[in-house]
């Protein structure tokens, strides 16, 4: 144990001597989650809208008030003709054009179909789809209110039968996209930092020529492996504290589950990232190669296939099967389960078991290759 401890101390001292790495290790994760949390927001509000009101009736003004008061739309301009909307969309000054045709109010009053058109900039398809859904709901609300007023004016005492939807959203009642994305930054920070540090830390020994010195010392291969990886695992645990604090106190994302459980399951995820980092180090000779190999052969595919950004259900069946071999997929379920749903180990044990099995397998393969190179 003394030999193992000295290897670990040596690795910590080596990290401390490289003063440029300290901000990267401890400051960069906080900066990343802060920038990501503020920048990545798929909630759609204040959609810039240009109005073409060719009716100029009380009904058209009522419709406009509904749009503006909803908070989803912001009136940025008024035009006389629908053909003028295009220049607003081309220049990016507006994302939506609301065209109210002549006779809109009269058609509503007589129960006929009213002329109404929404022209949208489809270059941002995701936001436009959401905005069109908001617009449709507002128009349907106006139609329902007019129908009710007409019934009352006709002397109807009872409202006509209606089907009313009362949605209840669990775990994220306001459907804030930030609650979905910000916890995912924890997974990406841990993966990037621990995988890169472990891969480059081992390769650095080769570059500066100290690997040969370690080989001739009375250190067993497993002691060298554990001694090299344990400090990076400890750094990963510290990063969990930092990123979780920013997530909870900086962005008000609730941590409904147990933090000790999150910490324990994170250690299982670190087995995977450290194992991948060690495996990469056995395949390359320089730190630059290690960084490129880790980023493009492991990190980027794992981010795309994990479900952190793109829903796995929308992927082709063959790709969905591939995602079962991605450790980040299981850790993504753990993070969102602990943070948002308050899940306990009785729910998350399948993901924990997969991370444990995959982590031990990756470490075993990497250790065998590393030991072979030492021999």
N, C-alpha and C positions, 0 to 999 in steps of 0.2 A: 504493500500500500504506500510505502514511503516513495518508492520509485514512481508510482502512478501520480502521487501528489506533486512530486517535483516536476513531472512533465506538464501537469496542469498549471502549476505556478509559472513555469517557463512560458507557456502559451499566453497566459494573462499578461505577463511582463512584456512579451513581444507585441501584444495588442496595444498596451499602454505607451510603448515607445513610439509607435506610429501615431503621432498626434493628429494627423489628418483623418484617421479612421474613427476617432472618438465621436466627432460630430456626426459622421455618417451613420454610426451605429445607434446613437441615442437621440440625436436631434432630428435626423432625417425622417424617422417614423412619425414623429409628432407633426412635422411640417407636412408630410404626405397626407396624413389623415385630415389635417386642417384644410389643406388645399382641396383635397378630394371631397370632403364633406360640404364645403361651400360651393364648389364648382359643379359637382355632379348632382343635378336636381331635375328629375323628369316631371315634376309637378307643373301643370300648365295653368298659368294665370296671366292676366293683363295681355291677352293676345291683341296686338295692334290691328285695329279694324277700321276700314274706310266705309262710309255709309253713302248709299245712293237711294234717296227717298223720293220716288216719283209720285207718291200718293199724297204726302203731306196731310195726313188725317190724324185724328185722335188715336186710332188704332196703331198706326205706324209709329207715332211718338211713344205710345205705351210699350210697343215691342222694343224700341230702342232703349227705353228706361230699364226694361228687364235685362237686356244685354249688359248695360253698363253697371247696374247695381249688383249683378251677380258676382262681380270681381274677376270673372274669367276673361272679359273683353274690355279693351280700352279704345275709345273712339279717338282716332288720330287725324281724321279728315272727312270731308264731305264733298261729294261730286254730284253733278247733274245727270250724267249718263253712265251706263254700265261699262261702256268701252273705255272709260277713264280709269277703271279699277286696275287694269293691267299694268300701267306705269307705276302704280304704288307697289304692286307685287314685284315687279322687275327690279326696282331700286331697293327693295327690302324695307321700305318705310311702313308697309302693312303686310300682314300675313293672311288676312281674311277680308273679303269684301261682302257686305250685306246689301243686297239689291231688293228694294221693296217696290214692286211694280204698281202702275196706276190702277186704281180701283180696288186696292187691297182692303181698305176699311169697309167699302160698300159690299164686297164679296163676303167678308166675315159677318157683316150685319144681316145679310140675306141667307146665310147658311151655305153659300156657294164656295167653291175652291178658290182660295186667295193666291195671288201670284207672289212668290217669295223665292229668292235665289241667294245662295251662298257661294262665293267664288273663293277658292283657297289656293295657297301656294303649297304645292305638294312636294317641294324639295326637302322639307322636313316632315316626312310621312308620319312619324310617331306622334309629334305634337299636333299635327293637323287632324289626325284621326280622333284624338281626345277632344280637340276644340270643336270638331263637327258633332261629336256626341253631346257636348254641352249645349251647342246651338239647337240641336234637335230636341233636347229636353226642355229648353226654354220655349220653343215654338209650341210644343205639345202642351205645355202648361198654359200658354195663352189660349190655345184652342179649347182646353177644358174649362177655363174660367168663363170664356164667352158662351159656351154651351150651357153652363150653369146659370149665367145671368139671363139667357134667353128663356130657360125653363121657368125661372122665377117670374119673369115678366109675363109669361103666359098663364100664370096662376098655378103652376105646379107646386104642390105641397111637399112632395117627397123627391129626393134626388134619385136619378136613374141609377140602376145597378152598375157598379164599377168594380174593377179588380185593382186593388192598390198594393203595390210592392213596398214592403218595409224592410230594407236591407239592414243587416247587422254584421259588422265586420269585426272579427276577433283579432287580437294581438297587434293590429295596427289600424285602429278605428278611423283615423284621419287619412289613411292611405298615403302616408308621407314616404316618398321614394328614398329620402335620406335614411330612414330607419332600415331600409332594405340594403342600401349600398354601403353605408359607413361601417357596419360590423364586418363586411367583406374585406375592408382594407386591412383589418387585423390579420386575416389569413394571408393576404398578398405580402404584407410587410414581413411576416414571419418566414414565409417561403423564400422571398428574395434575399433577405438578410442572412438567414442561417445556411441556405444552400450555397450562396456565393462565398460567405466567410469560410465555411468548411472546405469548399473546393479550392479556393485561392490560398487558404492557410496552409494546406498540405503542399500545394504546388510551389508556394513561396520557399519552402525548405529546399526544394530541388533547385530553384533558381539561384539562391544565395549560397548553395553548396553545403548546407548544414545537415542535409538528409544523410549523407555519407557518415557524418560524425555520429548521428543518432543510431545508425545501423551497427556501428562497431561498439556502441555502449551496451552494457548488460541490461537491455530493456526488451522485454518480450513484445511481440507484435500487438497483442491485445492491449497491453498497457499503453503502447504508443498510440493506438487507435482511440482508446477511451480518453487518454490524456489530451489528444488533439481535439476531439469532438466535444468533450464535456464543457469547456469554456464557452463554446458557441451555443450550446444548449442553455447554459446559464444566461447568456445574453438574450436569447429568445424569451426566456421566462421574464426577464426584466422588461422586455419590450411589451409583453402582455399587460403588465401593470401600467406602463405609460400609455399605450394605445387605448386600453379600457377606460382609463381615467379621462382621457380626452373625449372618448365616445360618449360616456355617461354624463360628465359634467360640462363638456364643451358643446355637445350637440343634443343633449337631453334625450338620447336614445336609452330606453329603459333596459336595465339588466334584471330581468324577472327571475332568472334561474340562479343557481349557486355559482359564485365565483371560484371557490375551491374546485368544484366539478369542472368548470371551464379550464382552470389551470391544469388539472390532472389530465384531461383529454387533450390539451394542447401539447403536453409532454409526449403523448402517443403520436401526434402529428409531427413533432420535432424528430422523432425516430426516422420518419420517412424523409424529411428534408435533409437531415444530416447524412442519412444513408445515400441519398442521391448525390449530395455534394461530395462525399468520399468516393463514390463510384466515378463521378466526373473527373476527379483528381487523378484517378488511375488510368484515364484514357488520354490525358493531355500532358504537355511538358512545360507550358508557360502559363502565367496568370491571365494573360490576354485570351489565350485559348480556353482556359477554364471559364472565364466570364462569358465568352461567346457561346460555348457549348452549353453551359447551364441555362442561359437565357433562351436560346433559340431551340434547343432540343428538349428542354424540360419545362421551364417556367411558362413561356407563352402558350404552348399547347395545353398545359394544365389549367391556366386561367380561362382559356376559351372553352374547355370541355368540362369544367367543374360545376357549371350552373351559377357561378358568382355573378356573371354578367348576362349570359344568354341562357334562356330556359332550356333544360335538357329535353323536355317534352316536345319542343319544336324541331329538334334535330332528326335527321334520318335514322331509321332503326339501326343501321350498321354502326353509326357514330354513337348512338345511345349505348350500345353494347361496349364500345371502347371506353366510355366514361367510367365503367365499373373498375377499370384498372388505374384510375386517377385518384391518388390519395386526397387531393384537395376537394374532390366531390364530397367525401364523407365529412371532412372538417367544415365545409360550408354548411352542411346540415346541422352539425353540432353548434356552430356559432349562432346561427339564426334560431335554433331550437332553444339554446340557453338564454340568449338575449331577449327574444321577442315572445316566445311561447312558454318560457319558464320550464322547459323539459328537464326531467331528471334522468338518472342513469337507467331506470327501468324502460325508458323510451329510446335512449341513445345507445344502448349497449350493442346493437348490431354495427353501428358506425364505429364505436370504440373497438370492437373486436376486429373489424376490417383494418383499421389503422394499425392496431397492434400486430396483426399477422403480416401486413404489407411492410411495416417498418422493420420487423425482425428479418424478413426475407431480403429486403434491400441492404440492410446492414450486413447480413451474412455474405451476400454476393460481393459487396464492396470490400468487406474485410478479407475475403479469400483472394481477391485480385490484389489488394494492397499487400497482403502477406507474401503472395507470390513474387511481387516486385521487390520486396525486401530480401527475399531469399536469393 
